[in-house]
Amino acid sequence: MATASTVRPVQKKPLPAGLPREWYERHNRRLKAMRLAISLLDSGTYDAKRATNRKIRTMAVRTGIHRPSNVTCKMVRAFIKES
């Protein structure tokens, strides 16, 4: 019988200091969009056209993520399209 190996979470590193505020906002927006895209793909939404803003925001509530903006919703659809 095969045994499951223990998976350790990736150790977080601090973000680099001294970058413009826009860089940090863009970075965090990308991370949020990736988390939402993964959640939508796991729930069966494989088509970017079916990932409406309402559906993305509902998934955000279910997963405990703050309400995404229209720009973030657009980014989520782009991630789904690429997958």
Secondary structure, DSSP 8 states (H G I E B T S, - for coil): ----------------TT--HHHHHHHHHHHHHHHHHHHHHHHT---GGG--HHHHHHHHHHHT-----HHHHHHHHHHHHH-
